[in-house]
Amino acid sequence: MIIHFIMGVMKVIIKATNLDLTEPLKIYIEKKIGVLEKFLSAMDSGAVRARVEVARATHHHKQGNVYHVDVNLDLPGGVLRAEKDDVDVRAAIDAVKDKLRREIEKYKEK
């Protein structure tokens, strides 16, 4: 399942692999990844695209880091990428968001 939506200057594309993208999970992703937009507000509208993939790594494992989240943030002049495997999909989303926030700060300093 792939979902597209636009938040201000950022277009967000969510892809779910081997996982049901429930409405609460979709809202959670929108909220967490949408926070990054305030760090990108000086950029041109439509120039920023976040490609989010949320996946369940396997169906037969019940324990361990079974969820995988990666985000590619396409910016003018580059791509920032973060990924995380975790036992909780929401914790993985939070970790990816935090890493991207740090990467955006480094990008803006250039």
N, C-alpha and C positions, 0 to 999 in steps of 0.2 A: 504494500500500500504506500502510495506517495501522496503527500499533501503539500500544496504551495500556498503561501500567504505573504503579504507585504506588511511590514511594520515600519512606517516612516521611511528612513533611508535604506533599510535592509530588507531584502527579499529572503524568506526562509523556506527551505524545501526539506520536508521530513520524510524519510524513508524508513519503513519498518520491515525487518527481515526475520522470518520465523517467530514473529511476535505480533499479537493483536494490539494495534494502536488504539487503545481505548480513549474516550473523550477526556477523562481525568489526566491521563498520561500526555495527551496532546496539549492540553492546557498547561501542564507542568513544564513541558519543553518550551512552549511559547513564552511563558513567564521567565524562565531561567535564561534562555538564549536571547530573549528580547531585552533583558537588562544590559546586554553588551552594546545595544544601540546607543545608549547615552555616551559611551566612549567613542563612538564613531560619528557623532552628530555633525562634525565639520566637513564630512565627506559628501560628495554629490549624491543626490537621490538616485537610487537604482544602480549605483556603482558597487554596492556591497551585497554579497549573496552568502548566506549561511546554508551549507548543505549538511544536514544532520542525518546520521544513520543510527538507528537504535535496533539492536539485534539480540536475539537469544542465540548464543553460540551453538547450543545443541539441545535437542529435545530429550535425550536419554539421561543427561546428568541432572541431578536434583540438588547438588551442593556445589560449592566453590564459585568461582567467578564465571557465572553462566551468561551474564549480560555484557554486551559490548556496545559502547557508544563512541562514535567519532564524529567530529565536526570539522569541515573544511570551510574556512572563512575567506572568501574571495574578495580581496581589496584592490584598489587601484595600485598596480605595481607589485602585487605579490599575493601569496596565499599563506594564511596561518592555519595550522592544523593541530588538533588535540584529540587524544583518544584515551579511553579508560575501560578496563574490564573490572567488574565488581559483582558481588553477590546481590546487590540491590541496584536496580536500574536508575532510581532517583539519585542515589549516591554517586553513580557514575556520571550522570548528567551534571550534578553539582561540581564534581572534580574537573570535568571538561570545561565548564563555564569559568571556573576560577583560573585554570591554566590559560585559556584564551584571553581573559582580562589582562593577565600579566603580559602575554604576548602582544596585545594591542598597545599597551603602554610602551613597550620596547619599540614597536613599529612607529609609533607617533614621535618618538625621540629622534628617529633617523631623519 
